[in-house]
Amino acid sequence: TRKGKIASAGGLARAATAGPGAPQVPAAFQRIVAGLSKSPGVTVEAGWGGGALVVKCRAKIFVMLVRGDVVMKLPRLRVDELVARHVGKRFDPRRDGRLMKEWVVLPPACADTPGLAREAYRFASKAKR
């Protein structure tokens, strides 16, 4: 299989931590990665900058580890709900106040919920190519 590509149940976690050049999965992100390990079309790759990690479905990013926080792509209404409940905040990738409406930033303690990652996967897998 390609680097980071799922081979079997748990394959994503093994591929992400094995071999030179493979992305390392931090402990706070391992449960999310394991929860997605059986999902078809999912890959894990090194992201931008040190420690960044991205999880993709059909080459589209839907979960990222950015600056120690977990960032997920979810429907806008779901992001609105999580922000209103103070579970997360809107993603500002450029840190200039331009927020992304379908991305939520979750601290690792809140993001350690495979259910949210599965929601993000379902949303990404239904997106048009």
C-alpha positions as CSV (number, residue, x, y, z in Angstrom):
1,T,0.0,0.0,0.0
2,R,1.0,3.6,-0.4
3,K,2.5,5.4,2.6
4,G,-0.3,6.2,5.1
5,K,-3.0,4.2,3.1
6,I,-5.2,1.9,5.1
7,A,-4.5,-1.8,4.4
8,S,-6.7,-3.3,7.0
9,A,-8.4,-2.6,10.4
10,G,-5.8,-0.7,12.4
11,G,-3.6,-0.3,9.3
12,L,-3.8,3.5,9.3
13,A,-2.4,3.7,12.8
14,R,0.4,1.2,12.0
15,A,1.2,2.9,8.6
16,A,1.2,6.3,10.3
17,T,3.8,5.3,12.8
18,A,6.0,2.9,10.9
19,G,9.0,3.5,8.6
20,P,11.1,6.5,7.7
21,G,9.1,9.3,6.2
22,A,5.8,8.1,7.5
23,P,3.9,10.6,9.6
24,Q,4.0,10.1,13.4
25,V,0.6,10.0,15.1
26,P,0.7,11.9,18.4
27,A,-1.0,10.2,21.3
28,A,-3.8,12.7,21.4
29,F,-4.7,12.0,17.8
30,Q,-4.3,8.1,17.9
31,R,-7.9,7.5,19.0
32,I,-9.3,9.5,16.1
33,V,-7.0,7.7,13.6
34,A,-7.9,4.3,15.0
35,G,-11.6,5.2,14.8
36,L,-11.2,5.9,11.1
37,S,-9.0,2.9,10.3
38,K,-11.8,0.9,8.6
39,S,-13.2,3.8,6.6
40,P,-12.6,3.3,2.8
41,G,-10.5,5.9,1.0
42,V,-8.9,7.3,4.1
43,T,-5.2,8.2,4.2
44,V,-3.0,9.9,6.8
45,E,-0.2,12.2,5.8
46,A,2.2,14.7,7.2
47,G,0.8,18.2,7.0
48,W,2.4,21.6,6.8
49,G,5.0,22.5,9.4
50,G,6.3,20.5,12.3
51,G,3.9,18.2,14.0
52,A,1.0,18.8,11.6
53,L,-0.9,15.8,10.4
54,V,-3.8,15.5,7.9
55,V,-6.4,12.8,7.4
56,K,-7.9,12.7,3.9
57,C,-10.9,11.0,2.2
58,R,-10.4,10.6,-1.5
59,A,-7.5,13.2,-1.3
60,K,-9.7,15.8,0.5
61,I,-8.6,16.8,4.0
62,F,-11.3,16.4,6.6
63,V,-9.3,16.2,9.9
64,M,-6.1,17.9,10.7
65,L,-3.7,18.3,13.7
66,V,-2.6,21.9,13.6
67,R,-0.5,23.6,16.3
68,G,-1.6,20.9,18.8
69,D,-5.3,21.3,18.1
70,V,-7.6,19.0,16.1
71,V,-9.4,20.7,13.2
72,M,-12.4,19.0,11.6
73,K,-14.5,19.8,8.5
74,L,-18.1,19.5,9.4
75,P,-21.4,21.0,8.1
76,R,-21.7,24.7,8.8
77,L,-24.7,24.2,11.1
78,R,-22.8,21.6,13.1
79,V,-19.8,24.0,13.4
80,D,-22.2,26.7,14.6
81,E,-23.6,24.4,17.2
82,L,-20.2,23.4,18.6
83,V,-19.1,27.0,18.7
84,A,-22.3,28.1,20.5
85,R,-21.8,25.3,23.1
86,H,-18.1,26.5,23.5
87,V,-16.8,23.1,22.5
88,G,-14.7,24.5,19.8
89,K,-13.9,27.7,17.8
90,R,-14.0,28.5,14.1
91,F,-10.8,27.8,12.2
92,D,-8.7,30.9,11.2
93,P,-5.9,29.3,9.1
94,R,-4.2,32.5,8.3
95,R,-4.8,34.0,11.8
96,D,-6.1,37.2,10.2
97,G,-9.7,37.0,11.2
98,R,-11.0,35.3,8.1
99,L,-12.8,32.3,9.5
100,M,-13.6,29.1,7.7
101,K,-17.3,28.3,8.1
102,E,-17.1,24.5,7.7
103,W,-14.1,24.0,9.9
104,V,-14.0,23.8,13.7
105,V,-10.9,23.8,16.0
106,L,-11.1,21.5,19.0
107,P,-8.7,21.2,21.9
108,P,-7.3,17.7,22.1
109,A,-9.4,16.8,25.2
110,C,-12.6,17.6,23.3
111,A,-11.5,16.2,20.0
112,D,-10.7,12.8,21.5
113,T,-14.2,11.8,20.3
114,P,-14.2,9.3,17.4
115,G,-17.9,10.2,16.9
116,L,-17.0,13.7,15.7
117,A,-14.3,12.3,13.4
118,R,-16.8,9.9,11.9
119,E,-19.2,12.9,11.3
120,A,-16.3,14.7,9.5
121,Y,-15.6,11.5,7.5
122,R,-19.3,11.2,6.5
123,F,-19.4,14.9,5.5
124,A,-16.2,14.6,3.5
125,S,-17.2,11.3,1.8
126,K,-20.4,12.9,0.5
127,A,-18.8,16.0,-0.8
128,K,-18.6,16.5,-4.6
129,R,-15.2,15.8,-6.1
